[in-house]
Each structure stands twice: as C-alpha cells, then as structure tokens.
Amino acid sequence: MLHKFSVKNFRNFADWLTLDLSSQQYEFNGQAVHDGVVEHGMIYGPNGGGKSNLGLAMVDPVLHLVDSPSYLSNLDNNYLNGGPGVKMAEFVFEFRIDGVDIVYYYGKKSLDQLVYETLTIDNKKVLEIDRRQSTKASIKLQGAESLKSDVGDSNISLLKYVHNNALLDDTPTKRQFEALLDFIEGMVFFRSLSTTRTGEYVGKSIGVKRLSQSIIDSGSVKDFEAFLRMAGIECSLIVDITTNGEKGIYFDFGETKLEFGIAASTGTLSLGIFYFWWLRFQSKEITFAYIDEFDAFYHHALASSIVVKVTESDCQTIMTTHNTGVMSNDLLRPDCYFVLDKDIKPITALTGKELRKAHNLEKIYKGMSS
C-alpha cells in the first residue's frame, strides 16, 4: 500500500505537500487500516484547495509506467505549477508492500517527460538516473548486468526500461520490484462528475466505453439491480439489444423498456459509475483508488452506505467529500479523516483532544472550521 506521499510544483502545489497515511493506535474499525497504514481514508477541504489535484498527483506514476493510460486531457497543458521559474514537478512515493518499504521518487517536466528517477527497495538504491547530469543510469538489480545503462535521449521511465528489457534473477528484490509495478498498474483516479458513461478517470485503459458492457459481461445485472434497490431506487433491470446492435441494460416497465444510460437520473448514473468501478475492486484489478467527490449526487444515508461498501474491499481507497455527515467513527476512525487546506493533516492533529470512539468528529470539525 501507499504509506506516505509528497508532491511539489504540480498544478496548484507550489511547495512540498505531504500526506502521511500512518495509522494510529485505535482499537475500533480495524478494517480501515492494514499493516500500520490507512487503507480507507477520506479528505475534506475547501473548493479550489487541491483535493482533485492531490488525487491526480497520487496516481501520476501510471502516466509513465503503464502503456497507453487514460488521463484527463487538461493535464497536457496544465501539469506544472504556474509559479515563476518552475520547470519540474517532483514526487515522492513511500510504499509498504508485503512488509517491505519501497521508496520511488522522481521529477517530471511534463506528464510523460522524466528528468530524474530513484528507486529504493528495503533501504537499498537499486535504480537511479538524473538526466540533468547524465543519460547513464545506475542499475543494481541481479539479471540486468548486461542491460545497456545509457538510455540516450529516450524519455522512457528507468523502471519501465528495466522491466521491459531485462530478465531479472528470481530474488526477493526482483519480486518486490514486480509487486511495486503491479500495484502502480492498479492505481486509478475517478469521479462521476461528468457526462461520460464511465466517469472521468486516470489509470490503465479499462477496455470498455460503456459501463453496461462491463456489468453484463461479468453477469452482474441482477446484483446491480439489488445495489440500486439498496440505494432506494426501486427498479427492474433486463438486458436487451440497443439501437446500435449492442447489448445494453434497460429499465423494465413491463410494456415499456428504457435504456439505462439514457433514462437514468444524474444520481442513478453516478451510482452506475461507482458500481462499474466496484466490480474492478472486487476482481482485484484495482489496488489503489482515489474517488473524487464520491457522494456529489448522494443523499447522506446513501453516502454512508457507499462508504461501508468501499471499506469492505481490499483496495486502498481515498475519498474526497464536503459531506461532514460521513465524518463518523461509526464508519472509519479519527486517523482516517484528513483536512487539506494549504497543508494536509489528519483530524487528530487539528485538535488538542485525545479523540475516542465516543467523540462526535463532525461536531469537532465544524467547531474547528467556524
């Protein structure tokens, strides 16, 4: 999992911003943490404070380590911070995978142009390049000795270069290296605040253009119907052929059938997008999900139900919201709620109180914000 993250000069982050996901000593809601790391967290903050940009930064390695990733088009011309003299964004990722600490840090001048990279596994520096100094890389992985170390003018990530071109010896370090790449390949940022049928997302290509296709192919139409009913939407769903000759999900009203993607309300479509990604949580395709404005179209009670569903997954998740109604020890715990406003800290660091399960976190947060 991702243990700690820092970023500088990316979009609105002119100075170093650090999110520490270290868990604290609480006896309740143990499903929210794993191996000393927050597994399910939630971030609050003002509009324009950087919640979305933080998510984009946290999945940034996907852009240069995954083949043909999907990303938001505005990243092309709005990647670096607009401050004077800024030529490079910098990132530091601290992972804990199978009990081993892995640190990956790098600088980029655009979404796919790397300046420097360093990878440390279990306190040993195994890969390093700094193109400001030289095009020659330091590669200290067994089995990569014959690999050409001078990458020339190539913008390829050093990690990707080694992974694609070297047959590494089967050592613990090699397995940890591959586990890291697998984790990064499963990282995704998504939100349902758009008119696209899968929502806006950054991550590995999902291979489908319509959420209904994925739900149908996985045989989950009736489960999706039950999910909507749980959300308070009484409906009957069937599969039929669309005007384009493809299979689609329809609301069944007896004599009348309406295609889900056309007839669904904004809130219902948002639930469909969430369920689309939830299937990928369940299939282990997603390792880390940053869910931006997850409850933008949800009633308070429904938002709480979605949080419960998310915490049942093994995928590490970060959700952003303005809804203080889900800031509750009934759902998560104090070390899982963070506030982003210039810097980012867990709610435990914003009060002198020793927070316990009986405390009303929403009341405490509103008191600090007033």
N, C-alpha and C positions, 0 to 999 in steps of 0.2 A: 504493500500500500504506500501511498504518498504520505510521508511523515512530516515534512516541512517544505515550504516553498517561498522563494524570494524572487522579486522582479524589479527592474529599474528601466526607465526610458522606453517603456512600452505604452503606447497610447496615452492615457492621462496620468500614468505613474512616472513622474519626473524624478522622484527619489526612491530609494530602496523601500519596498513594502514586503513584509514578511508575515506569512500565515503559518503559525505553529500548530500542528494538529496533535500534539502530545496530549494524551488523556490524563485526567487527574484521578484522585482516589475517591471514587464514589461506589457505593455498594449496589446501587439500583440501575436498571436499564442497561445491563451488561451487553445487550445486543447492539448497542450504539457504538461500542469500541471493540478493538481487536489488537492484540499484541502491543498494547500501550499506545495505540493510535486511534484517533477519532475515525470511525468507519462511516458514520452518518452525521453530517453537520448541517447547520443552517446559518445563513448570513443575512443580516439586516443592514440597512444603511440608507441615506437619503438618495433621492433621484439624482443622477449625474455623479454619484460618488465613486463609481467604478466597479460595481458588482458584476456587471456583464463583462467588462474588460478583464477583471480578475479571472473569470472563468475561461475566457479566450486565452489568457496567458498560461493558465494551468494545463491546458491541452495543447500548447504550442508545439511540443516535440512531434506530434502527429504530422505537422506540416512538412517536416523534413525527414521523417523516419518511415512514413507509410506511403506506399505507392498510390498516386492519384487520389489524394484525400479530398473530401468535400470540405469547403470552408466558405465563410461569409465573404461576399465579393468586395465589401468595403475594406477588407484587410489589405488588399493590393496597394491602395494609396493612402491608407491611414494606419500604418503599422508602428512607426516610431513616434515617440513623444515630440510635440511641436516646439519644444524649448530651443533656445539658441545653442548652436554647436552640437546638437545631438546627432550622432552618426551611427549609433548602435544600441539596440536593446539587449539587456542582459538577464539571464535566467539562472536560478539555482534550484535544482530538484533534489530532495533528500528522500530516498525510498527506503522502506524496510520490507524486504521480500524474503520469506522463509527464514526470518530471524537474522538476516544479513543486511547491513547498512550499505546502500549504494548511493553515491552522490554523482549527479550529472549536471554540469554547468557549462554554459555556452553564451556566446554573443552573436547576434544576427543584425545585418543592416537592412534586411527585408524579410518577408515571410519565408523565403527559401534560399537566402544567401548567408551562409555561416561565416563568421570571422574567426572564432576560436571555439574549441570544444575540449572538455576534460571529463573523463570517466574514472571514478574511483570505486573499487569493489572491496569491501572489508578492509578499508584503510590502505589499499594498495592501488596506486595510479597505474591503470592498465592501458588507457588510450589518451593521447593528447596531441593537439595541433593548435597552432596560433599563426594564422595566415598573415598577420601583421609582421611577423618575424621571419617566417619561412614556410614553404609549401611542403616541407618534410615533416612527417608525423612520427610520434613515438608510439610504437605498438608493442605491448608486452603481454601478449596472450599466446599460450602454447598452441602451436599449429599454424601460427601466422608468420613464422620467421621468414618464409620465402616471399611473402607478400611485398610488393613494391611500396616503399614508405613515402615516396614523393608523389603527392596527388596532383601536382601541377596546378593548372587553372581551374580544376573541377570544383564545383560548389557542393559536391556530394558530402553528406554527413560522414564523418570518420567511422561512426558506429555502423552506419548502413554499408559503407565501403567494406569494412572487415566482415560483416555478416554475409554479404553477397559474394565475397571473393575468397574467403579462407575456410578451410575445413579444420576447425579447431579441435584440439585434443579433448577427449571427454574427461574434463576435470571439474571440480566444484565451481571454479571461476567461470568456466565456459557455460555451465548450467545456469549460474546466476546471471550472466550476461544475456543469455537467451530468455530467461524469465523476465528480465527487465524489458526486453524488446517486445515480448508477448504482452506485458502489462501496458506498455505505451500504445501498442496496436489496438488495445481495447478501450482507450480513453476517448470520451466523447463529451462535447458541449451541445446541449439542445434546449430549445424553447418552443412554445406553441404560439407565440405572439406573431403569427404570420399567416398568410393565406395558402401557403404550400401544404400539400397533403401529408407531408412527414414532418412539418415544422422546420425551422432553421436549425442547422446543426453543423458542427465541425467534428470530423472524425473519419475513420475508414469508410469508404463507399459501402452503402448498405445494399446495393444491388437491386433495389426496387424503387419505383416512383410513386406508388400508391400504398398507403398503409393497409388497405383492404387486401391487397395481394399477399402481404406477409401473414395477415391473420388467417386468411383462407388456406394458404399453403401449409400452415402449421396445424390446421384442424382445430382452430381455437374460436370459431364463430360463436358457438354456444357459451363458451367461457367468457367471451367478450360481452355477450348479451347479459350474462349474470353480473359481470363487472358494472355495466351500465345500470342495471337494476339496483345493485348495491349503492350506486351513486344517486339513486332516486329517480332514474329515468326508466319508466315503465315502457317496454318495447318488446317486439318480437323481430328477430333478425333471420334472414334467409340469404342464400347465395343464388344469384341469377346472372344472366348474361347482359352486359351493358350494351349501349348503342355502338360501342367500338368493338364489339365481339369478344370482350374480355370478361372474366368472372368478376363480379362485384358484390358487395354487401348491400342489402336492401332492408329498409323498414317494411315489415309485412303488416298491412292493414286489412287483410282479407282480400277484397276485390281490388285494392289499390296497393302498389308497391312503389316505394320511393328510394332512390339511390342514396346511401348513407352520406357520401361525400358532398352531395348537393343539398339534401334536405336537413342535415344536422345543424343545430344552432352552433354558435361560436363556442359555447361552453361544452357542448357534447363533442364537437370536433376536437376540442382541446383534450378531452378525455380519451378520444380515439388515438390521438398522437401519443399521449402518455402510455396507453396500453401497447401501442406499437413498439415503443422502446422497452416497456416492461417485459415483453416476450424475449427481448435480447438480454435483459438482466437474467432471466430465468435460464436461458440457454448458455450462459457463461460467456457470451460474445463480448459483453461489456465488463471491463474491470474497474473503471472509474467514470462516473457520470456527474457532470456539473449541470444541474437543472435550473435554468434561469427563469425567475418569476413563475415558479412551478404552479402557483394557485391563482394566477391572474383572473381566471374566469370562474373560480370555485366559491361556493358557499363555505362559511367557516367550518361547519361539521364535515363537509366533503373534504376540505383541505386536510383536516386531521386524519381522515380515513386514508388519504393518499400517503401521508407521512408514515402511517403504520405499515402500509403495503411496501413502501420503499425500504423501511428498516427490516423487513423480512428477507431482503435479498442479501447475497454475499458480495455484491458490487459496492465498492466505496462510493459514497454519494455526497455531494454538496448541493444544497438547495438554496435559492435566494427568494426572499419574500419581503413584503411590507406588513404582512398579517401577524400582528402580535398575539392573536388568538391561538396560534400554534406554538407559541413560546411557553412550553409547559413541561414540567418534569414527568407528566403522565406519558409524554411522547418520547422525549430524549432526556438530556441531563444538562446541568449548567455548563459543563466543559464542551458541549456540542453546539452552543449558540454563540455566534460571533457578531461583532458590530464593526462595520467598515465605515470609517469617517476620517480620512487623511491617513490613519494607520488602521490596523485591524487587530482586535483583541477578543478573547472570549469574555462573556458577560461576567465571569468570575473575577476578571482583572479590573472591572469597572466599578466595583463596589467594595467597601471595606468589610462587608458582611461575609461570614462563612456560610455559603449557600448550602441548603439541605433540601431533601425531597419535599418537605412541607412548605417551602417558600413559594410564593407566587412570583414567578420570574417575569411575567408580563407586567405586573404592578411595579416591580423593582425597575425594570427597563424604562417604563413610562415616567417613573419618578426621576430617573437619571436624565431623560431626554427633555423634561419640561424646564 
